[in-house]
Amino acid sequence: MQIGKTGISEAERAHRREKGLCFYCAGADHFRLRCPQRPRVGRVEHSRVGFRTGDTQVVGSLCASFVDNEKKKSRILLPISLTWEGVHLKTEAFLDSGASGNFMDKNFAAKNLIPLVLKERPLMVEAIDGKPLSCPHITHDTVDVCMKTGVLHQETIRFQIIESPSCPVVLGFPWLTEHNPVVDWVQRDIKCWGQSCQSKCLGTVNVIGSLNIATAPPLSTEVPECYLALKEVFSKARTEVLPPHRPYDCAIDLLPGTMPPRGHVYPLSQRENDIMEEYIRENLERGFIRRSSSPAGAGFFFVSKKEGDLRPCIDYRGLNRITIRNAYPIPLITELFDRLKGARVYTKLDLRGAYNLVRVKKGDEWKTAFNTRSGHYEYLVMPFGLCNAPAVFQDLINDTLREFLQEFVIVYLDDILIYSPDVDTHHVHVKQVLKKLLKAGLYCKLEKCLFDIVTVQFLGYIITPGGFQMDPKKLSAILDWPLPQGLKAIQRFLGFTNYYRRFIKDFSALVAPLTAMTKKGVGNQKWTPQATQAFEALKQAFTTAPVLRHPDPALPFQVEVDASELGLGAVLSQREAPDKPLHPCGFYSRKLSPAEKNYDIGNRELLAVIAALAEWRYLLEGSKDPIVIITDHKNLTYIGDAKRLNSRQARWSLFLSSFNFVLTYRPGSRNIKADALSRQYESYEHNIQDQHPIVPQERIIAATTISVSSPLMKRLQTVQGAAPGGK
């Protein structure tokens, strides 16, 4: 079929005129002026539009576009995940109570190769004031797609295709009434779902018999009534009192023949100096610090928190280098989760001021000394930044709750998970744990606790009565890898996957449609559905066994990191034995913020290290074996020896002090895995469809070779004493 205003033969034109067909697409239900296939020029102005069948029936309204930035900010955009025919796509949907249905932008659907079906009867669309729009008909729907919102909410949905470039996906009034979500208008987020979702969209995972339990309750602001008798365990004031000495006091054992270094006093601004004086005064009153005459002395400085406040920090890098590591054993995560069988309700507790609830071992206080402009002080409680602090605290909390660990409690540092088969038993279990914590002088942060829930995120996993699975956020680096937009992007993705080909069955056959697009002579070949299918199948293969394995804390970890101008990437891997292949345990990537894009290359590479360690902190902190961090930037080792640090570097240095790691250099040409993850956000000006030779084919006549004649060469050799280019 011929489409277009020009290029139609006279015979075809006469045929269409006789049959009353559209001169543009040969459709029978409209003429060329209103053809939905015609390209349109210009944008839809800000208006609300209505959809009609025939000329009179209004079937909906939709805010078609926003031309005002302030109005764009007022939209509620819901993160969603769409899946169809094995393809996975992550995007955002605009919640519009004025829209009569669910809509998708035509170009968005075409770009992502979402299959469309023709509507039985086209719908006419016009502005609410009756003015025509650039695309006056809705002629197509998407096929049924699986839409996931949040962690557990899932449904099958179909979208109507319109022109809406500023709002590619819209969920309208019928969707809102069906699901009846509770919207937080300040945070612009959905907090919980309507009653009908409990049995339909959320499935049986979130329904426990006749239990009246919220699927995703808000964080607590009041002590639940059943635990009021133990409300003292949530006391903030109790954490501001000097704790007693225990067998679990933090010992700081030094390597033989070493002495903690004495650092210099960091210069502070007037504001920082005022806050420092207040910090010293408060902690002297609490008894957390005291004046010192120690020969040691670490530097004191501030780092900025996200809220804009200043957090005091001590530069313990020198002390940590000479401290004997406390290799307290960390349990296997998979073994911990094996105990959850039969559990149907959970409570998650978070401890307040955890490290300050532990004393420094008597006689070791002098090693924690720090310098300020107003004097020399040392800690009596365990400060943040000591390399052995995580292991010491894990020892304390494990012994406190030891009798429950094999029964109904999982503990990781200051995070505590209590699990039970039913609500009544659960309340008994929680009370037992709270009593133990109170007796041990450990207190909970009420605002971070979750009580009586049926789904919980813990240690990078989502735990439900049906079992546990890796948090989808941990797989987003692979699942959200955008469709390659150019030859280099395809080659980069293939280079990444090639490292794991031994773990993927029939790898060569699976990847064939992609490799075919990288061969010479196919520069004008368009992206094919087969290539999309191969691309999505490869991504799915990376998130399942045997490619991606559950991490084993008993084995050494390797972290490969890289930073590009636009993003960060990292791969967490382990090797079962020296002669075994390296298995990935996790992938990580994210875009750089506008401020981070201004970092120099050294700080971007260091940011990649920080981001990777933060992502897998629950696995890497307190690791028995040194973590091998591989980077393609040689100068990263300065962070451990720098005499002066800016605020950002000081914050990073403090964070790094909690990990036992070594940095290893690998040239960028060999750091392909992490490099590919960091560069997946790069867009290319020339994608496959738009690649053209610089010189037109008709201007190329033949290859030309230029050579120097033999007599001239002899004369040059005589004058220079050597052939050209010699020395």
C-alpha positions in Angstrom: 0.0 0.0 0.0 1.3 3.4 -0.9 1.3 6.1 1.8 1.9 9.8 1.3 0.7 12.7 -0.6 3.1 12.3 -3.4 4.3 9.3 -5.2 0.8 7.9 -5.8 0.1 6.8 -9.4 -2.7 8.3 -11.3 -4.5 4.9 -11.4 -4.2 4.7 -7.6 -5.5 8.2 -7.2 -8.5 7.5 -9.4 -9.2 4.3 -7.5 -9.2 6.2 -4.1 -11.4 9.0 -5.5 -13.9 6.4 -6.7 -14.0 4.5 -3.5 -13.9 7.5 -1.2 -10.6 6.5 0.4 -8.0 8.7 2.1 -5.5 10.1 -0.4 -2.7 9.7 2.2 -3.2 6.2 3.7 -6.1 4.7 1.7 -8.2 4.4 4.9 -12.0 4.2 4.5 -13.2 6.1 7.5 -11.7 9.5 6.9 -10.2 11.9 4.3 -6.6 13.1 3.9 -7.3 16.3 5.9 -8.0 14.3 9.0 -5.7 11.3 8.3 -4.2 10.1 11.6 -1.1 8.9 9.7 -0.1 12.3 8.4 2.9 13.9 10.1 2.0 17.0 12.0 3.9 20.2 12.5 3.8 22.2 15.7 2.8 21.3 19.3 -0.5 21.0 21.0 -1.1 24.1 23.2 -2.0 23.8 26.9 -5.6 22.7 26.9 -7.9 20.0 28.2 -9.3 17.9 25.5 -12.3 15.7 25.1 -12.9 12.4 23.3 -16.1 11.9 21.2 -17.6 9.1 19.3 -19.5 10.5 16.4 -20.0 14.2 16.9 -21.6 14.6 20.4 -20.7 12.0 22.9 -17.9 13.1 25.2 -16.0 10.1 26.5 -13.1 11.7 28.3 -10.7 14.6 28.9 -6.9 14.7 29.1 -4.4 17.3 29.9 -2.5 16.9 26.6 0.6 18.9 27.2 2.3 21.4 29.5 4.1 24.4 28.1 4.8 26.0 31.5 7.7 24.6 33.6 5.8 25.5 36.9 2.8 23.4 35.7 5.2 20.5 34.8 6.3 20.5 38.4 2.8 20.1 39.7 2.3 16.7 37.9 2.3 13.5 39.9 4.6 11.0 38.0 4.3 7.4 39.1 7.3 5.1 38.4 6.0 2.1 36.4 7.4 -1.0 34.7 5.8 -2.3 31.5 6.4 -5.9 30.2 5.1 -7.4 26.9 6.4 -10.3 24.8 9.4 -10.7 27.1 10.4 -7.0 26.7 10.9 -4.9 29.9 10.6 -1.1 30.0 10.8 1.2 33.0 9.2 4.7 32.7 6.8 7.1 34.5 3.1 7.6 34.2 1.2 10.8 34.7 -1.8 10.5 37.1 -4.6 12.7 35.6 -8.0 12.6 37.2 -9.3 14.5 34.2 -8.5 11.9 31.7 -11.2 9.5 30.7 -8.9 6.5 30.0 -5.3 5.3 29.9 -3.2 6.8 27.1 0.2 6.5 25.5 2.1 8.8 23.2 2.3 7.5 19.6 6.0 8.3 19.2 6.8 6.7 22.6 5.1 3.5 21.6 6.9 3.5 18.2 10.3 4.2 19.8 10.0 1.3 22.2 8.5 -1.1 19.6 5.3 -1.6 21.6 2.8 -3.6 19.4 -0.4 -1.9 18.5 -3.8 -3.1 17.4 -6.5 -1.3 15.4 -9.5 -0.2 17.3 -12.9 -1.6 16.1 -14.2 2.0 16.0 -12.1 5.1 15.9 -12.7 7.8 18.6 -12.6 11.5 17.7 -10.7 13.8 20.0 -11.0 17.5 20.2 -10.4 20.3 22.7 -12.9 20.9 25.4 -13.9 24.1 23.7 -14.5 22.2 20.5 -11.4 23.2 18.6 -9.8 20.5 16.5 -6.4 19.1 17.5 -3.5 18.1 15.3 -4.4 14.4 15.6 -8.2 14.3 15.9 -8.7 10.5 16.0 -7.7 7.6 18.2 -7.4 4.6 15.9 -5.1 2.2 17.8 -4.5 0.6 21.2 -1.5 -1.1 22.6 -1.6 -4.9 23.0 -2.3 -6.0 26.6 0.8 -5.2 28.7 1.8 -6.1 32.2 2.2 -2.9 34.3 4.0 -3.0 37.7 3.7 0.0 40.0 5.9 -0.3 43.1 7.2 -3.6 44.4 4.1 -5.7 44.4 1.2 -3.9 42.5 0.8 -5.6 39.1 -2.0 -5.6 36.5 -2.7 -6.2 32.9 -3.6 -3.0 31.1 -4.2 -1.6 27.6 -3.4 2.0 26.5 -5.1 4.2 23.8 -2.6 5.8 21.4 -2.6 9.6 21.1 -0.1 12.4 20.5 1.1 13.5 23.9 4.9 14.0 23.8 5.0 15.8 27.2 3.1 13.0 28.9 4.0 9.7 27.2 2.0 7.5 29.6 -1.2 8.7 31.3 -3.3 6.9 33.9 -6.8 8.5 33.9 -9.9 8.7 36.1 -11.2 5.1 35.5 -7.8 3.7 36.6 -7.8 5.9 39.7 -11.4 4.9 40.7 -10.6 1.2 40.1 -7.5 1.1 42.3 -8.5 4.0 44.7 -4.9 4.7 45.7 -4.1 7.0 48.7 -1.9 9.8 47.3 0.6 11.8 49.3 0.2 15.1 47.6 3.3 16.6 49.3 5.7 13.7 48.3 3.7 13.1 45.1 3.6 9.4 45.7 1.1 6.6 46.3 1.2 5.4 49.9 -1.2 2.5 49.8 -3.8 0.9 47.5 -7.6 0.4 47.6 -9.4 -2.6 49.0 -10.0 -4.2 45.6 -6.2 -4.3 45.0 -5.7 -6.7 48.0 -7.1 -9.6 46.1 -6.4 -8.6 42.5 -3.3 -6.5 41.9 -1.4 -7.3 45.0 -2.2 -11.0 44.9 -2.2 -13.5 47.7 1.2 -12.4 48.9 -0.3 -9.5 50.7 -3.4 -11.2 52.1 -3.0 -13.3 55.3 -6.3 -15.1 55.9 -8.6 -12.7 57.7 -5.8 -10.6 59.2 -6.4 -6.9 59.1 -2.8 -5.8 58.3 -1.8 -2.9 56.1 0.2 -3.9 53.1 2.7 -1.0 53.3 2.0 0.9 56.5 3.7 4.3 57.1 6.6 4.5 59.4 5.6 4.6 63.0 5.1 7.9 64.9 3.5 6.4 68.0 4.2 3.3 69.9 1.6 0.6 69.0 -0.9 0.0 71.7 0.1 -3.6 72.3 3.7 -2.4 73.1 2.9 0.6 75.3 4.1 -1.2 78.4 7.6 -1.2 76.8 7.5 2.3 75.4 10.7 3.1 77.4 12.7 1.1 74.8 11.8 3.9 72.3 13.2 6.6 74.5 15.5 9.2 72.9 16.6 10.6 76.2 18.0 7.2 77.4 20.5 7.2 74.5 22.0 10.5 75.7 23.3 8.9 78.9 26.8 7.3 79.2 26.3 3.6 78.8 28.0 1.1 81.3 31.1 -0.9 80.6 30.2 -4.4 79.1 32.3 -7.4 78.0 31.6 -6.0 74.4 33.5 -2.7 74.9 35.4 -1.6 71.8 39.0 -2.6 72.1 41.5 -0.8 69.8 44.5 -3.2 69.5 47.4 -1.8 67.6 50.0 -3.6 65.4 53.2 -4.1 67.4 55.6 -1.1 67.4 53.0 1.4 66.1 51.6 4.6 67.5 48.5 6.6 66.4 49.6 9.7 64.5 49.0 13.2 65.7 47.1 15.1 63.1 46.8 18.9 62.7 43.9 21.1 63.5 41.6 21.7 60.5 40.7 25.3 59.9 36.9 25.9 60.5 34.6 28.7 59.4 32.9 30.8 62.1 29.7 28.8 61.7 31.6 25.5 61.9 33.5 26.7 64.9 30.3 27.6 66.7 28.7 24.2 66.0 32.0 22.5 67.1 31.9 24.3 70.4 28.3 23.3 71.0 29.1 19.7 70.1 32.0 19.6 72.6 29.9 21.1 75.3 27.0 18.7 74.8 29.2 15.6 74.7 31.1 16.7 77.8 27.9 17.1 79.7 26.7 13.6 78.5 30.0 12.1 79.4 30.6 10.8 75.9 34.0 12.6 75.7 36.5 14.0 78.2 39.6 16.2 78.0 42.7 14.3 77.0 46.5 14.5 77.3 47.0 11.7 74.8 50.1 11.8 72.4 47.7 10.8 69.6 45.3 13.2 68.0 43.1 12.9 64.9 41.8 15.9 63.0 38.2 17.2 63.6 36.1 18.6 60.8 32.6 18.8 59.4 30.8 17.3 56.5 27.4 18.5 55.1 24.4 16.3 55.3 21.7 16.2 52.7 19.4 18.4 54.8 22.1 21.1 54.9 23.1 20.4 58.5 26.7 19.8 59.5 27.9 16.5 61.0 31.1 16.4 63.1 33.7 13.8 61.9 37.0 12.5 63.1 39.8 11.7 60.7 40.7 8.2 62.0 42.5 7.1 58.8 45.9 6.9 60.4 44.5 5.0 63.4 42.7 2.5 61.3 45.8 1.7 59.2 47.6 0.3 62.4 44.5 -1.3 64.1 44.3 -5.1 64.2 41.0 -6.0 62.4 38.2 -7.7 64.4 37.1 -10.5 62.0 33.8 -11.2 63.6 32.0 -13.9 61.5 29.0 -12.8 59.5 26.2 -15.3 58.8 25.3 -16.4 55.3 22.3 -14.4 54.1 20.7 -17.4 52.4 21.0 -19.4 55.7 19.3 -16.6 57.6 16.4 -16.6 55.2 16.0 -20.4 55.4 14.7 -19.7 58.9 11.8 -17.7 57.5 9.8 -20.7 56.3 6.3 -20.5 57.7 6.5 -16.8 58.7 3.6 -14.7 57.7 4.0 -11.4 59.6 7.1 -9.3 60.3 8.3 -6.4 62.4 11.5 -4.4 61.6 13.3 -2.5 64.3 16.0 0.1 63.9 18.3 1.0 66.8 19.0 4.6 67.8 22.5 6.0 68.3 23.8 2.4 68.0 27.6 3.1 68.2 27.2 5.6 71.1 25.6 2.8 73.1 28.9 1.0 73.3 31.8 2.0 75.5 35.5 2.2 74.4 37.5 -0.5 76.3 39.0 1.0 79.5 42.6 2.0 78.8 42.0 2.4 75.0 40.3 5.8 75.2 43.5 7.7 74.6 43.7 6.2 71.1 40.5 8.0 70.1 41.9 11.4 70.9 41.1 14.3 68.5 42.3 17.9 68.1 40.2 21.0 68.0 40.9 24.7 68.2 39.5 24.8 71.8 41.4 21.7 73.1 42.3 18.1 73.0 39.6 15.4 73.8 39.0 11.7 73.7 36.0 9.4 73.4 34.5 7.2 76.1 31.9 5.8 73.7 32.6 4.2 70.4 32.8 6.9 67.7 31.8 6.5 64.1 34.7 5.9 61.8 36.6 3.2 63.7 37.3 0.3 61.4 36.2 -2.3 64.0 33.0 -0.6 65.1 30.7 -2.7 62.9 32.1 -6.0 64.1 32.0 -4.9 67.8 28.4 -3.9 67.5 27.4 -7.1 65.7 29.0 -9.1 68.6 26.9 -7.1 71.1 23.6 -7.3 69.4 24.0 -11.0 68.6 24.7 -11.9 72.2 21.8 -9.8 73.4 19.3 -11.6 71.3 21.1 -15.0 71.0 18.3 -17.1 72.4 16.0 -15.9 69.7 18.3 -16.0 66.7 17.4 -19.5 65.6 13.7 -19.0 66.4 12.2 -15.8 65.3 14.9 -13.0 64.9 17.4 -12.0 62.3 20.0 -9.3 63.2 22.3 -7.3 61.0 24.1 -4.5 62.8 21.4 -2.1 64.0 18.6 -3.7 61.8 16.5 -6.3 63.5 13.8 -8.5 61.8 11.2 -10.4 63.8 9.1 -13.0 62.1 6.2 -15.2 63.2 3.5 -17.5 61.8 0.5 -15.4 63.0 -0.2 -12.1 64.6 -0.9 -13.2 68.2 2.4 -15.2 68.3 4.1 -12.2 66.7 3.1 -9.8 69.4 4.6 -12.2 72.0 7.8 -12.4 70.0 8.2 -8.6 69.6 7.6 -8.1 73.3 10.3 -10.6 74.1 12.8 -8.8 71.8 11.9 -5.3 73.2 12.4 -6.6 76.8 15.9 -7.9 75.9 16.9 -4.7 74.2 15.7 -2.6 77.2 17.5 -4.8 79.6 20.8 -4.5 77.6 20.5 -0.7 77.3 19.7 -0.7 73.6 17.0 1.6 72.3 14.9 1.7 69.1 14.3 4.6 66.7 10.5 4.6 66.6 10.3 6.7 63.4 12.2 4.0 61.5 10.4 0.9 62.9 7.7 -1.1 61.0 5.2 -3.2 63.0 3.0 -6.1 61.9 3.7 -6.1 58.2 3.4 -8.9 55.6 6.1 -7.6 53.1 9.4 -6.2 54.2 12.7 -5.1 52.5 15.7 -6.5 54.4 19.3 -6.9 53.4 18.6 -6.2 49.7 15.8 -8.7 49.5 12.0 -8.5 49.5 10.6 -11.0 52.1 7.0 -12.2 51.8 5.1 -15.2 53.2 5.7 -16.8 49.8 9.5 -16.6 50.1 12.2 -14.1 49.3 13.5 -12.6 46.2 16.2 -10.1 45.3 15.0 -6.5 45.4 14.1 -5.5 41.9 16.0 -2.2 42.5 19.2 -4.3 42.8 18.6 -5.6 39.3 17.7 -2.3 37.7 21.2 -1.7 36.4 20.5 -4.5 33.9 16.8 -4.6 33.5 16.6 -0.8 32.8 19.5 -0.8 30.3 18.2 1.4 27.5 17.8 0.1 24.0 21.2 0.7 22.2 20.9 3.8 20.1 24.0 3.4 18.0 26.7 1.0 16.8 29.0 1.9 19.7 26.2 1.3 22.2 25.6 -2.2 20.7 29.3 -3.0 20.7 29.5 -1.9 24.4 26.6 -4.1 25.4 28.0 -7.1 23.5 31.3 -6.5 25.2 29.7 -6.6 28.6 27.7 -9.8 27.9 30.6 -11.6 26.3 32.3 -11.8 29.7 29.5 -14.0 31.0 28.9 -16.1 27.9 30.0 -19.3 29.7 27.1 -19.0 32.1 24.4 -18.4 29.4 23.1 -21.4 27.5 23.2 -21.0 23.7 24.8 -17.6 24.0 25.9 -17.4 20.4 22.5 -18.1 19.0 20.8 -15.8 21.4 23.1 -12.9 20.6 23.2 -13.5 16.8 20.6 -10.7 15.9 22.7 -8.2 17.7 26.1 -9.3 16.4 24.6 -9.2 12.8 24.0 -5.4 13.3 27.7 -4.7 14.0 29.1 -6.3 10.8 30.6 -4.1 8.1 28.3 -3.1 5.3 25.1 -3.0 7.4 25.4 0.7 8.5 21.9 1.5 7.2 20.2 -1.6 8.7 17.3 -0.7 11.0 16.8 -2.0 14.5 14.7 -5.2 14.2 12.2 -6.9 16.4 14.5 -9.9 16.5 17.3 -7.6 17.9 14.9 -6.3 20.6 13.9 -9.8 21.6 17.6 -10.8 21.8 18.4 -7.7 23.8 15.6 -8.3 26.4 16.3 -12.0 26.6 20.0 -11.3 27.4 19.0 -8.8 30.2 16.6 -11.4 31.7 19.4 -14.0 31.6 21.6 -11.8 33.7 19.1 -11.7 36.6 18.6 -15.4 36.9 20.8 -18.4 37.9 23.3 -19.5 36.8 24.5 -16.0 35.8 23.6 -14.0 38.9 24.3 -15.9 42.2 23.4 -15.1 45.8 26.4 -13.6 47.5 28.3 -15.7 50.0 29.9 -13.5 52.8 32.3 -16.4 53.5 34.0 -15.9 50.2 36.2 -12.9 49.1 34.4 -10.1 47.1 35.6 -8.3 44.1 34.1 -4.9 43.0 34.8 -3.5 39.6 34.0 0.2 39.2 34.0 2.8 36.5 32.7 6.4 35.9 32.0 8.1 32.7 30.9 11.7 32.0 27.3 10.7 32.5 27.1 7.7 34.8 28.6 5.3 37.3 28.8 1.5 37.0 29.9 -1.4 39.2 29.9 -5.2 39.2 30.1 -7.2 42.4 31.6 -10.7 41.9 32.9 -13.8 43.8 35.0 -16.8 42.9 34.2 -20.1 44.6 37.8 -21.3 44.2 41.0 -20.1 42.5 40.3 -22.3 39.5 36.6 -21.4 39.2 35.2 -18.6 37.0 34.3 -15.3 38.5 30.5 -15.1 39.1 28.6 -11.8 39.3 26.5 -11.3 42.4 25.1 -7.9 41.5 25.2 -5.0 39.0 24.9 -1.3 39.8 24.6 1.8 37.7 23.1 5.2 37.9 23.2 8.6 36.2 25.3 11.4 37.6 23.5 14.4 39.0 24.1 17.8 37.4 26.5 18.7 40.3 28.4 15.4 40.0 28.9 15.9 36.3 31.2 18.8 37.3 33.5 16.6 39.3 37.0 15.9 37.8 37.7 12.4 36.7 39.4 11.4 39.9 36.5 12.4 42.1 34.0 10.7 39.7 36.0 7.5 39.9 36.1 7.8 43.7 32.3 8.5 43.7 31.9 5.2 41.8 33.8 3.4 44.6 31.6 5.1 47.3 28.4 4.3 45.4 29.3 0.6 45.0 30.2 0.2 48.6 27.1 1.9 49.7 24.9 -0.2 47.4 26.4 -3.5 48.8 27.2 -2.2 52.3 25.1 -5.0 54.0 27.5 -7.5 52.4 30.8 -5.7 52.4 31.0 -4.0 55.7 32.9 -6.1 58.2 34.2 -8.4 55.4 36.7 -10.9 56.8 38.8 -10.9 53.6 40.0 -7.6 52.0 37.6 -6.4 49.3 39.4 -6.1 46.0 38.3 -2.9 44.2 39.3 -2.7 40.6 39.4 0.8 38.9 41.0 2.2 35.8 42.2 5.4 37.6 45.7 5.1 39.1 45.5 8.0 41.5 42.6 6.9 43.7 45.0 5.8 46.5 45.5 9.4 47.5 42.3 9.4 49.6 44.1 7.3 52.2 47.2 9.5 52.5 46.0 13.1 51.6 47.0 15.7 54.2 44.1 18.0 53.4 40.6 16.9 52.4 37.7 19.0 51.2 34.3 18.5 52.7 33.3 15.9 50.1 36.5 13.9 50.3 36.4 14.0 54.1 32.9 12.5 54.1 34.0 9.8 51.7 37.1 9.0 53.7 35.0 8.6 56.8 32.7 6.2 55.0 35.6 4.2 53.5 37.0 3.7 57.0 34.3 1.1 57.7 35.5 -1.2 54.9 38.5 -3.6 54.6 39.6 -3.1 51.0 42.5 -2.8 48.6 42.5 -0.7 45.4 43.8 -2.4 42.2 44.5 -0.6 38.9 43.3 -2.1 35.7 43.6 -0.2 32.3 40.4 1.1 30.9 40.6 -1.2 27.9 40.3 -4.2 30.2 37.7 -2.7 32.6 34.9 -3.4 30.1 32.1 -4.7 32.4 32.0 -1.7 34.7 32.7 0.7 31.8 29.7 -0.6 29.9 27.4 -0.1 32.9 28.6 3.5 33.4 28.2 4.4 29.8 24.8 3.0 29.1 23.3 6.5 29.6 25.3 8.0 26.8 23.3 8.9 23.7 24.8 9.0 20.3 24.1 11.6 17.6 24.3 8.9 14.9 22.2 5.8 15.5 22.0 2.9 13.2 19.2 4.3 11.1 21.1 7.6 10.6 24.6 6.4 9.7 25.8 7.8 6.4 29.3 8.0 4.8 31.0 11.4 5.0 31.7 11.3 1.3 28.8 10.4 -1.0 29.3 7.1 -2.9 29.2 8.9 -6.3 32.3 11.0 -5.3 34.4 7.9 -4.5 36.4 6.8 -7.6 39.2 4.6 -6.4 41.8 4.2 -3.7 44.9 6.4 -4.2 48.5 5.4 -3.3 51.3 8.0 -3.0 54.9 6.8 -3.1 58.3 8.4 -3.2 60.4 7.7 -6.3 63.6 5.7 -5.9 66.0 8.4 -7.1 64.5 10.9 -4.6 64.9 8.3 -1.8 68.6 7.8 -2.6 69.3 11.6 -2.6 67.6 11.9 0.8 69.6 9.0 2.2 72.8 10.7 1.0 71.9 14.0 2.6 70.6 12.7 5.9 72.7 9.5 6.3 69.5 7.5 6.9 66.2 6.7 5.4 63.4 9.2 6.2 62.1 8.6 9.7 65.5 7.3 11.0 67.4 8.7 13.9 
